[in-house]
Amino acid sequence: AVLVLFELCSQLVRATSSGEDLGPYVLLGVFFELGISILMGYATGQLMRLALPPRLEADCQYDMCTKKGEEKAHRPQKSQIGSVLLGFLLIFILYAVFCVAEGCSDWTGGKLCLEPLLVCTVAACVCGHDELRREGLLEALAAWTPLVLLPFFTLAGASLQLSSLSQVLPAALCLVVLRALGVAAGSAGAGALSRLFLPQSHTSKETVQYTWLTLLAQAGVTLGLVLEVQHTFKGAWTQPFATLIISVVVINQLIGPVCCRLGLQKILAAEEQEEEDIEMGSCSPSSPSSDGSLTTPRSNRFHLAPKQTDRAGTQSVVYVQHPPLADGLVKKLNQF
């Protein structure tokens, strides 16, 4: 959605800067270019799937049956050199497609402007959603991730002009605050709706209140779009715009990890307290909620039942779910 909106805004800026009328043909052209970019990304994703060898079904069944603690110890290690070479091949494919999508504007005289980032995103989505190739894709790209991120963030930092930072700092702080408010409103609203319409998700109040703190950090796509704006548009406004957006990203990167740690601590502390209350038996079979209705605690939906085994004198404990009678009774009581 971010890339689609970026392409729409880019086309509107191109139309207004060149003096064209913002008619229906401009929007049709934008959606046509987006469609071509998505088709190109889909074809690239299929090419990446051909380059990646699929995992055997025996390996998939082994992963499903093996415990997480035993997986690293007993699973055969793949060749690191093979993963590096495969990652180089995938990066080469993506880079070639990126250059082709970016050069379409020059080859067609500006009549066809594709979105390179959207092409690569769709390609990775198509290839990454193949369960037999997803793990191989992650392993192949993991070896090259530091080598790609280092020049990327260095180039983005070099685009930040400290001399003009003082001029855009008030606007950057306003954008940071507005973005935080938007994230908080969206996260709290989604959590409230989840508690209302999806009670089986067991979304706690603390999760609704503090999840937005974990969503403040940003980078990646934003910095890539800033660099693309500087490359695409040659006006005098591009440099102050880039400084403003990079300043917002830097501020969010500074406060994002701290807020994320704080939010996770609050959520985990609430969950630990709830588990302690369950173990101590402080939760009643039907406890009143904030609106006065009765809810069945999470602890009472399962009970322990001893089960005799074949060996004499030994017992195992299994979890048996209560019948839906208790939940139905609670719903009846909530109606009064």
C-alpha positions as CSV (number, residue, x, y, z in Angstrom):
1,A,0.0,0.0,0.0
2,V,2.9,2.4,0.8
3,L,4.5,1.8,-2.6
4,V,1.2,2.2,-4.4
5,L,0.5,5.5,-2.7
6,F,4.0,6.6,-3.4
7,E,3.6,5.9,-7.1
8,L,0.3,7.8,-7.1
9,C,1.9,10.8,-5.5
10,S,4.9,10.6,-7.8
11,Q,2.7,10.7,-10.8
12,L,0.8,13.6,-9.5
13,V,4.0,15.5,-8.8
14,R,5.3,14.7,-12.3
15,A,2.0,16.0,-13.8
16,T,1.9,19.2,-11.8
17,S,5.6,20.0,-12.4
18,S,5.3,19.4,-16.1
19,G,2.1,21.5,-16.4
20,E,-0.1,18.6,-17.4
21,D,-3.8,18.5,-16.5
22,L,-4.8,16.1,-13.7
23,G,-7.4,14.3,-15.8
24,P,-8.6,10.7,-15.7
25,Y,-5.9,9.6,-18.2
26,V,-3.3,10.4,-15.6
27,L,-4.9,8.1,-13.1
28,L,-5.4,5.4,-15.7
29,G,-1.8,5.7,-16.7
30,V,-0.7,5.3,-13.0
31,F,-2.8,2.2,-12.6
32,F,-1.5,0.8,-15.9
33,E,2.1,1.3,-14.7
34,L,1.3,-0.2,-11.4
35,G,-0.2,-3.3,-13.1
36,I,2.9,-3.7,-15.3
37,S,5.1,-3.4,-12.3
38,I,3.2,-6.1,-10.4
39,L,3.2,-8.4,-13.5
40,M,7.0,-7.8,-13.8
41,G,7.5,-8.6,-10.1
42,Y,5.4,-11.7,-10.4
43,A,7.5,-12.9,-13.4
44,T,10.7,-12.1,-11.4
45,G,9.4,-14.1,-8.4
46,Q,8.8,-17.1,-10.6
47,L,12.3,-16.8,-11.9
48,M,13.6,-16.7,-8.4
49,R,11.6,-19.8,-7.6
50,L,13.3,-21.6,-10.5
51,A,16.7,-20.5,-9.1
52,L,15.9,-21.8,-5.6
53,P,15.9,-25.6,-5.2
54,P,12.8,-26.8,-3.3
55,R,13.0,-28.5,0.0
56,L,12.2,-32.2,0.1
57,E,8.9,-33.2,1.8
58,A,10.9,-35.4,4.2
59,D,12.7,-32.3,5.4
60,C,9.4,-30.5,6.0
61,Q,8.0,-33.4,7.9
62,Y,11.2,-33.5,9.9
63,D,10.9,-29.9,10.9
64,M,7.3,-30.4,11.9
65,C,8.1,-33.4,14.1
66,T,11.3,-32.2,15.6
67,K,11.4,-30.0,18.7
68,K,12.9,-26.5,18.4
69,G,15.6,-27.4,20.9
70,E,16.7,-30.5,19.0
71,E,16.5,-28.9,15.5
72,K,19.9,-27.2,15.5
73,A,21.6,-30.2,17.1
74,H,20.5,-33.0,14.7
75,R,19.6,-31.2,11.5
76,P,22.2,-31.5,8.8
77,Q,23.9,-28.2,8.0
78,K,23.8,-26.9,4.5
79,S,26.9,-25.7,2.6
80,Q,27.6,-22.1,3.5
81,I,29.4,-21.5,0.2
82,G,26.4,-22.8,-1.7
83,S,24.1,-20.4,0.2
84,V,26.4,-17.5,-0.6
85,L,26.5,-18.3,-4.3
86,L,22.8,-18.8,-4.4
87,G,22.3,-15.4,-2.6
88,F,24.5,-13.8,-5.2
89,L,22.4,-15.2,-8.0
90,L,19.2,-14.0,-6.4
91,I,20.6,-10.5,-5.8
92,F,21.9,-10.4,-9.4
93,I,18.4,-11.3,-10.6
94,L,16.8,-8.6,-8.5
95,Y,19.4,-6.0,-9.4
96,A,19.0,-6.7,-13.2
97,V,15.2,-6.4,-12.9
98,F,15.6,-3.2,-10.8
99,C,17.8,-1.7,-13.6
100,V,15.3,-2.7,-16.3
101,A,12.3,-1.2,-14.4
102,E,14.3,2.0,-13.7
103,G,15.5,2.3,-17.3
104,C,12.0,2.0,-18.8
105,S,11.4,5.7,-18.3
106,D,14.5,6.6,-20.4
107,W,13.9,4.0,-23.0
108,T,10.3,5.0,-23.6
109,G,10.9,8.8,-23.4
110,G,9.0,9.1,-20.1
111,K,5.8,7.3,-21.4
112,L,6.3,4.3,-19.2
113,C,7.6,4.8,-15.6
114,L,7.7,1.6,-13.6
115,E,8.2,1.3,-9.9
116,P,11.4,-0.7,-9.2
117,L,10.8,-1.1,-5.5
118,L,7.3,-2.4,-6.1
119,V,8.7,-4.9,-8.7
120,C,11.3,-6.3,-6.2
121,T,8.7,-6.4,-3.4
122,V,6.2,-8.4,-5.4
123,A,9.0,-10.7,-6.6
124,A,10.2,-11.4,-3.0
125,C,6.5,-11.9,-1.9
126,V,5.9,-14.5,-4.6
127,C,9.1,-16.4,-3.9
128,G,8.9,-16.1,-0.1
129,H,5.4,-17.5,0.1
130,D,6.5,-20.8,-1.4
131,E,6.8,-23.0,1.7
132,L,9.3,-25.3,0.0
133,R,11.6,-22.4,-0.9
134,R,11.1,-19.8,1.9
135,E,13.8,-21.1,4.2
136,G,16.2,-21.4,1.3
137,L,15.5,-17.8,0.3
138,L,16.1,-16.5,3.9
139,E,19.4,-18.5,4.2
140,A,20.7,-17.3,0.8
141,L,20.0,-13.6,1.5
142,A,21.1,-13.7,5.1
143,A,24.8,-13.9,4.1
144,W,24.5,-10.8,1.9
145,T,22.3,-8.7,4.2
146,P,25.2,-6.9,6.1
147,L,26.9,-6.1,2.8
148,V,23.8,-4.6,1.3
149,L,22.6,-2.6,4.4
150,L,26.0,-1.0,5.1
151,P,26.2,1.1,1.9
152,F,22.4,1.6,1.9
153,F,22.3,3.3,5.3
154,T,25.6,5.1,4.7
155,L,24.2,6.6,1.5
156,A,21.0,7.6,3.4
157,G,23.0,9.2,6.2
158,A,25.2,11.1,3.7
159,S,22.0,12.6,2.2
160,L,21.3,14.3,5.5
161,Q,22.4,17.9,5.5
162,L,23.2,19.0,9.1
163,S,23.3,22.6,8.0
164,S,19.6,22.6,7.2
165,L,18.6,20.3,10.0
166,S,17.9,23.1,12.4
167,Q,15.4,24.6,9.8
168,V,13.4,21.4,9.4
169,L,13.7,20.1,13.0
170,P,10.4,21.6,14.3
171,A,8.5,20.1,11.3
172,A,10.3,16.8,11.9
173,L,9.2,16.7,15.5
174,C,5.6,17.5,14.5
175,L,5.7,14.6,12.0
176,V,7.1,12.3,14.7
177,V,4.3,13.2,17.1
178,L,1.6,13.0,14.5
179,R,2.9,9.6,13.4
180,A,3.0,8.3,16.9
181,L,-0.5,9.5,17.6
182,G,-1.7,7.8,14.4
183,V,0.0,4.5,15.3
184,A,-1.4,4.7,18.8
185,A,-4.9,5.3,17.6
186,G,-4.8,2.5,15.0
187,S,-3.2,0.0,17.3
188,A,-5.6,0.8,20.2
189,G,-8.6,0.7,17.9
190,A,-7.6,-2.6,16.3
191,G,-7.0,-4.1,19.8
192,A,-10.4,-2.9,21.1
193,L,-12.1,-4.4,18.1
194,S,-10.2,-7.6,18.6
195,R,-11.3,-7.8,22.2
196,L,-14.9,-7.1,21.1
197,F,-15.3,-9.3,18.1
198,L,-12.6,-11.9,18.6
199,P,-12.7,-12.9,22.3
200,Q,-10.9,-16.2,21.4
201,S,-7.8,-14.2,20.7
202,H,-7.5,-13.4,24.4
203,T,-6.2,-9.9,23.8
204,S,-5.4,-8.3,27.1
205,K,-5.9,-4.7,28.1
206,E,-2.2,-4.2,28.4
207,T,-1.7,-5.5,24.9
208,V,-4.2,-2.9,23.6
209,Q,-2.6,-0.1,25.6
210,Y,1.1,-0.8,24.9
211,T,1.4,-2.5,21.5
212,W,1.7,0.9,19.8
213,L,5.0,1.5,21.6
214,T,6.6,-1.5,19.7
215,L,5.6,0.0,16.3
216,L,7.4,3.4,16.3
217,A,10.8,2.4,14.8
218,Q,11.0,2.8,11.0
219,A,13.7,2.7,8.3
220,G,14.1,0.5,5.2
221,V,11.4,1.4,2.7
222,T,11.2,5.0,3.9
223,L,14.9,5.6,3.2
224,G,14.6,3.9,-0.1
225,L,11.7,6.1,-1.2
226,V,13.7,9.2,-0.1
227,L,16.6,8.2,-2.3
228,E,14.3,7.5,-5.2
229,V,12.7,10.9,-4.8
230,Q,16.2,12.5,-5.0
231,H,17.0,10.5,-8.0
232,T,13.7,11.0,-9.9
233,F,13.0,14.7,-9.2
234,K,15.7,17.4,-9.8
235,G,13.9,20.3,-8.2
236,A,15.3,22.5,-5.5
237,W,12.7,21.1,-3.0
238,T,14.1,17.5,-3.1
239,Q,17.1,18.2,-0.7
240,P,15.0,19.9,2.1
241,F,12.4,17.2,1.7
242,A,15.0,14.4,2.0
243,T,16.5,16.1,5.1
244,L,13.1,16.3,6.7
245,I,12.1,12.7,6.1
246,I,15.5,11.4,7.1
247,S,15.3,13.5,10.3
248,V,12.0,11.9,11.1
249,V,13.4,8.4,10.5
250,V,16.5,9.1,12.6
251,I,14.3,10.4,15.5
252,N,12.1,7.3,15.3
253,Q,15.1,5.1,15.2
254,L,16.4,6.7,18.4
255,I,13.1,6.5,20.4
256,G,11.7,3.4,18.7
257,P,13.9,0.7,20.4
258,V,13.5,2.3,23.8
259,C,9.7,2.5,23.4
260,C,9.6,-1.1,22.0
261,R,11.5,-2.4,25.0
262,L,9.2,-0.5,27.4
263,G,6.0,-1.8,25.7
264,L,7.2,-5.4,25.7
265,Q,8.1,-5.1,29.4
266,K,4.6,-3.9,30.2
267,I,2.9,-6.6,28.2
268,L,5.1,-9.4,29.5
269,A,4.8,-8.2,33.1
270,A,1.0,-8.3,32.7
271,E,1.1,-11.8,31.3
272,E,3.4,-13.0,34.1
273,Q,1.1,-11.5,36.7
274,E,-1.9,-13.2,35.1
275,E,-0.1,-16.5,35.2
276,E,0.8,-16.0,38.8
277,D,-2.8,-15.3,39.6
278,I,-3.9,-18.4,37.8
279,E,-1.4,-20.5,39.7
280,M,-2.4,-19.1,43.1
281,G,-6.1,-19.7,42.3
282,S,-7.0,-16.1,42.7
283,C,-9.1,-16.1,39.6
284,S,-12.7,-17.1,40.3
285,P,-14.7,-19.3,37.9
286,S,-16.5,-16.3,36.5
287,S,-14.9,-12.9,37.1
288,P,-16.6,-9.7,36.2
289,S,-15.0,-7.6,33.5
290,S,-14.8,-3.8,33.1
291,D,-18.3,-3.6,31.7
292,G,-19.9,-5.6,34.5
293,S,-20.3,-8.8,32.4
294,L,-19.0,-12.2,33.4
295,T,-16.1,-13.7,31.5
296,T,-14.6,-17.2,31.8
297,P,-10.9,-16.9,32.7
298,R,-8.4,-18.4,30.5
299,S,-7.3,-20.8,33.2
300,N,-10.8,-22.3,33.6
301,R,-11.1,-23.3,30.0
302,F,-8.8,-26.3,30.6
303,H,-8.5,-28.6,33.5
304,L,-6.1,-31.3,34.5
305,A,-7.2,-34.8,34.3
306,P,-5.0,-37.8,35.4
307,K,-4.6,-40.5,32.8
308,Q,-3.4,-44.0,33.7
309,T,-0.6,-45.4,31.5
310,D,0.4,-48.9,30.8
311,R,3.1,-48.8,33.4
312,A,2.1,-49.5,36.9
313,G,2.3,-46.6,39.4
314,T,2.8,-43.9,36.8
315,Q,0.4,-41.2,35.7
316,S,0.5,-38.6,33.0
317,V,-1.4,-35.4,32.9
318,V,-3.4,-34.3,29.9
319,Y,-5.3,-31.1,29.2
320,V,-9.0,-31.7,28.6
321,Q,-11.0,-28.8,27.3
322,H,-14.2,-28.0,29.1
323,P,-17.4,-28.5,27.1
324,P,-18.9,-25.3,25.6
325,L,-21.6,-25.4,28.3
326,A,-19.6,-23.1,30.6
327,D,-19.1,-20.5,27.8
328,G,-22.7,-20.7,26.9
329,L,-23.7,-20.2,30.5
330,V,-21.5,-17.2,30.8
331,K,-23.1,-15.7,27.6
332,K,-26.5,-16.3,29.1
333,L,-25.5,-14.5,32.3
334,N,-24.1,-11.6,30.4
335,Q,-27.5,-10.9,28.9
336,F,-29.0,-10.0,32.3
